[in-house]
Amino acid sequence: MPAKVLEPKTSKAKALWAERQAVVSAGSAAYSSVVVAKARNAKVWDVDGKEFIDFAGGIGAINVGHCHPKVVAAIKDQAEKLLHTSFHVAAYEPHIKLCRKLTQATPGNFDKKALLFNSGSEAIENAVKFARAFTKRRAIISFDNAFHGRTLLCLTLNSKYKPLKQHFGPFAADIYHARFPNPYRPPRGVRPEDVSDYALEELERLFLNEVSPEDVAAVVVEPVQGEGGFVVPPQGFLGALKKICEGHGILFIADEVQTGFGRTAKMFAIEHEGVVPDLLVTAKSLGAGMPLSAVVGRAEVLDAAPAGSVGGTYGGNPVSCAAALAVFEIFEEEKILSAAAKVGEAVKARFDRWAREIAIVGDSRGLGAMRAIELVSDKKTKKPLSVPMVKSIVRACEEKGLILLKAGAYDNVLRTLMPLTIPEADLEKGLDIMEDALVSARP
């Protein structure tokens, strides 16, 4: 991303940005030029005191808001008692209590277990390990347009090549990619209403030509694609996919790293379809900003790995677990799922109107508060709006006090990951800023 797009204008932030460029790897992603000093709920303040409304939410990690008092209190209390032992050396209560909470909160009326890790990528890697150990098979299927993380195996599961994969190969073996149904961009000659059937037919073709289903350990799927542009598959696709998996003894792994913990107005997005995964991976808002992830699912699958073969030094750190236990309390006390539905309705109303009235808004889509617009230079051809133009819109929003993220295969999707606790006034102000930037843009 060009420095001229990112360079802050305020004095202290500008100096710190120069220091970042001097000491931080150029490979580090930089989505905005904001240098944050403090944050509360849905607002952040930079080092020069400028206020921003946060529609990024730590890339979906702050569903209960920045520095929620209950989370901060839990962290302080736990930090005074125990910072670290490694759960595998000496166990501690918050880790055990959180695993119990996760087994109760995730879909499925069967015996479940959980294991905690540090990041979404790490949890996805371990879900794959559990699946291979249980099935004694090696192959894994993910989907085009998918994003599952930045470790080597996760990069292999991902679809987008540049910049995520470029120069980082060779990649992991026995990974295959199936088609994901995108109603807004169906393959040539396929009607939008037929994209699910097409994708499922392509999966059968993959079984015939690339990998036999009896060699497949698991399918890994995002119920709503995140970095891929908030693509929601048509109703029924995930259920049909699960049925195919069951027919071949393939495990179904739901990647709920970004969709989980209320983003779609259900605790987990897979619940919208009534599909029960064998394993569910969650992270991000599980820890309210603390590094924490989990694999939760069928007890017999999580018990299939040899004793001592999975784990890590910091996974399920006691302070992170305390934060997550506070998150569960906040969800219940503050009715966060209802709040998510309300936020989603407000955002959807705006986005749908923009899709009708603003020339560059080609599509409005999403589930609950996980909503996005896809920007195009021509609504008829759906030609993606140029990346420089999209960046200029994001920058215009930033200059007016709104932090916003782009996504999608063409980097032409604007997505919303604001805290679900955002006050209505902040939500409307943020949407006003977005609207002004979109109306002012010229393809």
GINORUR-V220198 format. One record per backbone hydrogen bond with DSSP energy under -1.0 kcal/mol. NH is the residue of the N-H (numbers start at 1). CO is the residue of the C=O. E is the energy in kcal/mol with one decimal. If there is no record, write none. Layout:
BEGIN
NH&CO&E ; NH&CO&E
END
This chain:
BEGIN
5&2&-1.1 ; 6&2&-1.1 ; 7&3&-2.6 ; 14&10&-2.3 ; 15&11&-2.0 ; 16&12&-2.4 ; 17&13&-2.5 ; 18&14&-2.0 ; 19&15&-1.8 ; 20&16&-2.5 ; 21&17&-2.4 ; 22&18&-1.3 ; 23&19&-1.8 ; 24&20&-3.0 ; 28&25&-1.7 ; 37&45&-3.2 ; 38&45&-1.6 ; 40&43&-2.4 ; 41&66&-2.4 ; 43&40&-2.5 ; 44&52&-2.3 ; 45&38&-2.8 ; 46&50&-2.4 ; 47&35&-1.8 ; 49&46&-2.3 ; 52&44&-2.9 ; 53&401&-2.8 ; 54&42&-2.9 ; 55&403&-2.0 ; 60&56&-1.9 ; 61&57&-2.1 ; 62&57&-1.4 ; 65&62&-1.9 ; 66&41&-2.5 ; 72&68&-2.7 ; 73&69&-2.5 ; 74&70&-1.9 ; 75&71&-2.5 ; 76&72&-2.5 ; 77&73&-2.5 ; 78&74&-2.5 ; 79&75&-2.6 ; 80&76&-1.3 ; 81&78&-1.1 ; 82&78&-2.9 ; 89&86&-1.9 ; 90&86&-2.4 ; 96&92&-1.3 ; 97&93&-2.9 ; 98&94&-2.1 ; 99&95&-2.1 ; 100&96&-1.9 ; 101&97&-2.3 ; 102&98&-2.6 ; 103&99&-2.1 ; 104&100&-1.5 ; 105&101&-1.9 ; 106&102&-1.8 ; 113&297&-2.2 ; 115&295&-1.8 ; 117&293&-2.7 ; 123&119&-2.1 ; 124&120&-2.5 ; 125&121&-2.4 ; 126&122&-1.9 ; 127&123&-2.3 ; 128&124&-2.1 ; 129&125&-1.8 ; 130&126&-2.6 ; 131&127&-2.4 ; 132&128&-2.5 ; 133&129&-2.4 ; 134&130&-2.4 ; 135&131&-2.5 ; 136&132&-2.0 ; 139&215&-2.0 ; 140&174&-2.3 ; 141&218&-2.4 ; 142&176&-2.8 ; 144&178&-2.5 ; 146&143&-1.5 ; 155&151&-3.1 ; 156&152&-1.7 ; 157&153&-2.0 ; 158&154&-1.9 ; 159&146&-2.0 ; 165&161&-3.7 ; 166&161&-1.5 ; 168&165&-2.5 ; 176&140&-2.6 ; 178&142&-3.0 ; 190&187&-2.5 ; 194&191&-2.2 ; 195&192&-1.3 ; 198&194&-2.4 ; 199&195&-2.6 ; 200&196&-2.5 ; 201&197&-2.3 ; 202&198&-2.4 ; 203&199&-1.7 ; 204&200&-1.7 ; 205&201&-2.0 ; 206&202&-2.3 ; 207&203&-2.1 ; 208&204&-1.5 ; 209&205&-2.6 ; 210&206&-2.7 ; 211&206&-2.1 ; 215&212&-2.3 ; 216&213&-1.5 ; 217&139&-3.2 ; 218&139&-1.1 ; 219&251&-2.6 ; 220&141&-3.0 ; 221&253&-2.5 ; 225&231&-2.2 ; 229&226&-2.3 ; 230&226&-1.2 ; 237&234&-2.2 ; 240&236&-2.2 ; 241&237&-2.6 ; 242&238&-2.4 ; 243&239&-2.0 ; 244&240&-2.0 ; 245&241&-2.3 ; 246&242&-2.6 ; 247&243&-2.0 ; 248&244&-1.1 ; 250&245&-2.8 ; 251&217&-2.5 ; 253&219&-3.1 ; 254&279&-2.5 ; 255&221&-2.6 ; 256&254&-1.0 ; 256&281&-2.5 ; 260&256&-1.7 ; 261&267&-1.6 ; 262&267&-1.1 ; 265&262&-2.0 ; 271&268&-1.8 ; 272&269&-1.8 ; 273&270&-1.2 ; 275&270&-1.4 ; 278&252&-1.9 ; 279&252&-1.8 ; 280&296&-3.3 ; 281&254&-2.8 ; 282&294&-2.2 ; 286&283&-2.5 ; 287&284&-1.6 ; 290&287&-1.7 ; 293&117&-2.1 ; 294&282&-2.8 ; 295&115&-2.3 ; 296&280&-2.7 ; 297&113&-2.3 ; 298&278&-2.3 ; 299&111&-2.6 ; 302&298&-2.2 ; 303&299&-1.9 ; 304&301&-1.2 ; 309&306&-2.2 ; 317&314&-1.0 ; 321&317&-2.6 ; 322&318&-2.0 ; 323&319&-1.9 ; 324&320&-2.2 ; 325&321&-2.5 ; 326&322&-1.7 ; 327&323&-1.8 ; 328&324&-1.9 ; 329&325&-1.4 ; 330&326&-2.5 ; 331&327&-2.6 ; 332&328&-1.6 ; 333&329&-2.9 ; 334&330&-2.8 ; 336&331&-1.3 ; 339&335&-1.9 ; 340&336&-2.6 ; 341&337&-1.9 ; 342&338&-2.0 ; 343&339&-2.7 ; 344&340&-2.7 ; 345&341&-2.2 ; 346&342&-1.9 ; 347&343&-2.5 ; 348&344&-2.8 ; 349&345&-2.1 ; 350&346&-1.6 ; 351&347&-3.0 ; 352&348&-3.0 ; 353&349&-1.6 ; 354&350&-2.6 ; 355&351&-2.3 ; 356&352&-1.2 ; 357&353&-2.3 ; 358&354&-3.0 ; 361&358&-1.4 ; 362&374&-2.7 ; 363&374&-1.3 ; 365&372&-2.4 ; 367&370&-2.0 ; 369&263&-1.4 ; 370&367&-2.1 ; 371&369&-1.3 ; 372&365&-2.7 ; 373&414&-2.1 ; 374&363&-2.2 ; 375&412&-3.2 ; 376&360&-2.7 ; 377&383&-2.8 ; 382&378&-1.9 ; 385&375&-2.0 ; 390&386&-2.3 ; 391&387&-2.8 ; 392&388&-2.0 ; 393&389&-1.6 ; 394&390&-2.3 ; 395&391&-2.7 ; 396&392&-2.1 ; 397&393&-2.1 ; 398&394&-2.2 ; 399&395&-2.5 ; 400&396&-1.1 ; 401&398&-1.7 ; 402&397&-2.0 ; 403&53&-2.7 ; 407&413&-1.9 ; 408&227&-2.7 ; 411&408&-1.4 ; 413&407&-2.1 ; 414&373&-2.5 ; 415&405&-2.1 ; 416&371&-2.3 ; 417&55&-3.1 ; 420&63&-1.8 ; 422&419&-1.5 ; 427&423&-2.3 ; 428&424&-2.7 ; 429&425&-2.2 ; 430&426&-2.5 ; 431&427&-2.3 ; 432&428&-2.3 ; 433&429&-2.1 ; 434&430&-2.2 ; 435&431&-2.6 ; 436&432&-2.5 ; 437&433&-2.1 ; 438&434&-2.3 ; 439&435&-2.7 ; 440&436&-2.0
END
